């Protein structure tokens, strides 16, 4: 099952997506520039194989809900996210605000 819901961050309404799969759930919250995602995101792949796409993304691990994703520290970030000032340890909210 796929669920989409509005996520309010500051004065902005973003898109939260939850994809329920067997034995796992994929979570992402998107801005028009980038996104944060659960541990399923492969930051290394985005940096190494898809670097030319300049993807702005960050990953949190151990989260099971969109709310947890918002408040969890980012475990890794893409090179492009880092260039925008998004760093490991920032919360999802902090990272998303820099992506707006």
C-alpha atoms as an extended CHARMM CRD file, in Angstrom:
* protein
*
       100  EXT
         1         1  UNK       CA              0.0000000000        0.0000000000        0.0000000000  PROA      1               0.0000000000
         2         2  UNK       CA              1.2000000000        3.5210000000       -0.8110000000  PROA      2               0.0000000000
         3         3  UNK       CA              0.1290000000        6.4750000000        1.3310000000  PROA      3               0.0000000000
         4         4  UNK       CA              0.7960000000       10.1440000000        0.6140000000  PROA      4               0.0000000000
         5         5  UNK       CA              0.1910000000       12.8440000000        3.2010000000  PROA      5               0.0000000000
         6         6  UNK       CA              0.9580000000       16.5130000000        3.6710000000  PROA      6               0.0000000000
         7         7  UNK       CA              3.8120000000       17.1950000000        6.0820000000  PROA      7               0.0000000000
         8         8  UNK       CA              4.0280000000       20.6910000000        7.5740000000  PROA      8               0.0000000000
         9         9  UNK       CA              7.5570000000       21.9620000000        8.1940000000  PROA      9               0.0000000000
        10        10  UNK       CA              7.6460000000       25.5560000000        9.3360000000  PROA      10              0.0000000000
        11        11  UNK       CA              5.3480000000       27.4220000000        6.9690000000  PROA      11              0.0000000000
        12        12  UNK       CA              5.7770000000       24.8730000000        4.1850000000  PROA      12              0.0000000000
        13        13  UNK       CA              3.6390000000       21.9010000000        3.2090000000  PROA      13              0.0000000000
        14        14  UNK       CA              5.7440000000       19.0140000000        1.9010000000  PROA      14              0.0000000000
        15        15  UNK       CA              4.8360000000       15.5660000000        0.6000000000  PROA      15              0.0000000000
        16        16  UNK       CA              5.3080000000       12.5260000000        2.8120000000  PROA      16              0.0000000000
        17        17  UNK       CA              5.1770000000        9.0970000000        1.1610000000  PROA      17              0.0000000000
        18        18  UNK       CA              4.9460000000        5.7460000000        2.9190000000  PROA      18              0.0000000000
        19        19  UNK       CA              5.2560000000        2.5130000000        0.9290000000  PROA      19              0.0000000000
        20        20  UNK       CA              4.4010000000       -0.6390000000        2.8620000000  PROA      20              0.0000000000
        21        21  UNK       CA              6.3370000000       -3.6310000000        1.5520000000  PROA      21              0.0000000000
        22        22  UNK       CA              6.7390000000       -7.1440000000        2.9330000000  PROA      22              0.0000000000
        23        23  UNK       CA              8.9010000000       -6.8920000000        6.0630000000  PROA      23              0.0000000000
        24        24  UNK       CA              9.7450000000       -3.1930000000        5.5820000000  PROA      24              0.0000000000
        25        25  UNK       CA              8.3220000000        0.2610000000        4.9630000000  PROA      25              0.0000000000
        26        26  UNK       CA              9.8910000000        2.8920000000        2.7050000000  PROA      26              0.0000000000
        27        27  UNK       CA              9.5570000000        6.4730000000        3.9480000000  PROA      27              0.0000000000
        28        28  UNK       CA             10.3420000000        9.7340000000        2.2050000000  PROA      28              0.0000000000
        29        29  UNK       CA              9.5400000000       13.4140000000        2.6540000000  PROA      29              0.0000000000
        30        30  UNK       CA             10.0510000000       15.5800000000       -0.4310000000  PROA      30              0.0000000000
        31        31  UNK       CA             10.6250000000       19.2350000000       -1.2080000000  PROA      31              0.0000000000
        32        32  UNK       CA             10.8230000000       20.6450000000       -4.7240000000  PROA      32              0.0000000000
        33        33  UNK       CA             14.6480000000       20.4290000000       -4.5130000000  PROA      33              0.0000000000
        34        34  UNK       CA             15.3730000000       17.2330000000       -2.6030000000  PROA      34              0.0000000000
        35        35  UNK       CA             14.2540000000       14.6770000000       -0.0570000000  PROA      35              0.0000000000
        36        36  UNK       CA             14.9870000000       12.8010000000        3.1170000000  PROA      36              0.0000000000
        37        37  UNK       CA             14.4230000000        9.0640000000        3.2930000000  PROA      37              0.0000000000
        38        38  UNK       CA             14.6750000000        6.0350000000        5.5340000000  PROA      38              0.0000000000
        39        39  UNK       CA             17.6310000000        3.6470000000        5.5510000000  PROA      39              0.0000000000
        40        40  UNK       CA             16.6680000000        2.1630000000        2.1810000000  PROA      40              0.0000000000
        41        41  UNK       CA             18.2720000000        5.1840000000        0.4790000000  PROA      41              0.0000000000
        42        42  UNK       CA             21.6980000000        4.3490000000       -0.9350000000  PROA      42              0.0000000000
        43        43  UNK       CA             23.6270000000        7.6060000000       -0.6010000000  PROA      43              0.0000000000
        44        44  UNK       CA             26.7840000000        5.9900000000       -1.9750000000  PROA      44              0.0000000000
        45        45  UNK       CA             24.9810000000        5.0440000000       -5.1720000000  PROA      45              0.0000000000
        46        46  UNK       CA             23.6010000000        8.5670000000       -5.5650000000  PROA      46              0.0000000000
        47        47  UNK       CA             27.0680000000       10.0890000000       -5.0990000000  PROA      47              0.0000000000
        48        48  UNK       CA             29.0850000000        7.5810000000       -7.1250000000  PROA      48              0.0000000000
        49        49  UNK       CA             26.8640000000        6.2800000000       -9.9310000000  PROA      49              0.0000000000
        50        50  UNK       CA             24.3670000000        9.1230000000      -10.2440000000  PROA      50              0.0000000000
        51        51  UNK       CA             26.5790000000       12.0680000000       -9.2790000000  PROA      51              0.0000000000
        52        52  UNK       CA             25.8930000000       13.8260000000      -12.5690000000  PROA      52              0.0000000000
        53        53  UNK       CA             22.2320000000       14.1620000000      -11.5130000000  PROA      53              0.0000000000
        54        54  UNK       CA             23.2370000000       16.3010000000       -8.4980000000  PROA      54              0.0000000000
        55        55  UNK       CA             20.6120000000       14.7200000000       -6.2420000000  PROA      55              0.0000000000
        56        56  UNK       CA             19.9620000000       16.4920000000       -2.9540000000  PROA      56              0.0000000000
        57        57  UNK       CA             19.0850000000       13.8340000000       -0.3960000000  PROA      57              0.0000000000
        58        58  UNK       CA             19.7250000000       12.6830000000        3.1550000000  PROA      58              0.0000000000
        59        59  UNK       CA             19.1460000000        9.4110000000        4.9810000000  PROA      59              0.0000000000
        60        60  UNK       CA             18.0510000000        8.4770000000        8.4950000000  PROA      60              0.0000000000
        61        61  UNK       CA             18.2590000000        4.9160000000        9.7810000000  PROA      61              0.0000000000
        62        62  UNK       CA             16.0560000000        3.0730000000       12.2560000000  PROA      62              0.0000000000
        63        63  UNK       CA             12.9060000000        5.0780000000       11.5320000000  PROA      63              0.0000000000
        64        64  UNK       CA              9.4890000000        3.4800000000       11.1160000000  PROA      64              0.0000000000
        65        65  UNK       CA              7.1830000000        6.4890000000       10.6900000000  PROA      65              0.0000000000
        66        66  UNK       CA              7.2180000000        9.8210000000        8.8820000000  PROA      66              0.0000000000
        67        67  UNK       CA              7.2220000000       11.6070000000       12.2400000000  PROA      67              0.0000000000
        68        68  UNK       CA             10.3150000000        9.6680000000       13.3110000000  PROA      68              0.0000000000
        69        69  UNK       CA             11.9560000000       10.5620000000        9.9860000000  PROA      69              0.0000000000
        70        70  UNK       CA             11.3250000000       14.2610000000       10.6610000000  PROA      70              0.0000000000
        71        71  UNK       CA             13.0160000000       14.1380000000       14.0550000000  PROA      71              0.0000000000
        72        72  UNK       CA             15.7840000000       11.6110000000       13.4710000000  PROA      72              0.0000000000
        73        73  UNK       CA             19.3890000000       12.6660000000       12.8850000000  PROA      73              0.0000000000
        74        74  UNK       CA             20.5610000000       12.2850000000        9.3180000000  PROA      74              0.0000000000
        75        75  UNK       CA             23.0450000000        9.4110000000        9.1060000000  PROA      75              0.0000000000
        76        76  UNK       CA             24.3840000000       10.2880000000        5.6440000000  PROA      76              0.0000000000
        77        77  UNK       CA             23.8940000000       12.9850000000        3.0170000000  PROA      77              0.0000000000
        78        78  UNK       CA             24.6910000000       13.3130000000       -0.6640000000  PROA      78              0.0000000000
        79        79  UNK       CA             27.5060000000       15.5230000000       -1.8880000000  PROA      79              0.0000000000
        80        80  UNK       CA             24.9660000000       17.9970000000       -3.2850000000  PROA      80              0.0000000000
        81        81  UNK       CA             23.1000000000       18.1280000000        0.0370000000  PROA      81              0.0000000000
        82        82  UNK       CA             26.3650000000       18.7780000000        1.8390000000  PROA      82              0.0000000000
        83        83  UNK       CA             27.0920000000       21.6410000000       -0.5670000000  PROA      83              0.0000000000
        84        84  UNK       CA             23.7880000000       23.2060000000        0.5820000000  PROA      84              0.0000000000
        85        85  UNK       CA             24.8430000000       23.0440000000        4.2370000000  PROA      85              0.0000000000
        86        86  UNK       CA             23.0350000000       19.8220000000        5.1170000000  PROA      86              0.0000000000
        87        87  UNK       CA             25.1930000000       17.7600000000        7.4490000000  PROA      87              0.0000000000
        88        88  UNK       CA             25.2140000000       14.4050000000        9.1700000000  PROA      88              0.0000000000
        89        89  UNK       CA             23.5100000000       14.7420000000       12.5580000000  PROA      89              0.0000000000
        90        90  UNK       CA             20.9610000000       17.3550000000       11.4750000000  PROA      90              0.0000000000
        91        91  UNK       CA             17.3620000000       16.4050000000       12.1240000000  PROA      91              0.0000000000
        92        92  UNK       CA             15.0710000000       15.7040000000        9.2000000000  PROA      92              0.0000000000
        93        93  UNK       CA             13.2930000000       19.0150000000        9.8290000000  PROA      93              0.0000000000
        94        94  UNK       CA             16.5800000000       20.9340000000        9.7070000000  PROA      94              0.0000000000
        95        95  UNK       CA             17.6380000000       19.1840000000        6.5030000000  PROA      95              0.0000000000
        96        96  UNK       CA             14.2710000000       19.7760000000        4.8160000000  PROA      96              0.0000000000
        97        97  UNK       CA             14.3080000000       23.4840000000        5.6820000000  PROA      97              0.0000000000
        98        98  UNK       CA             17.6510000000       23.8070000000        3.8610000000  PROA      98              0.0000000000
        99        99  UNK       CA             16.1210000000       22.0320000000        0.8260000000  PROA      99              0.0000000000
       100       100  UNK       CA             13.2990000000       24.5540000000        0.4790000000  PROA      100             0.0000000000
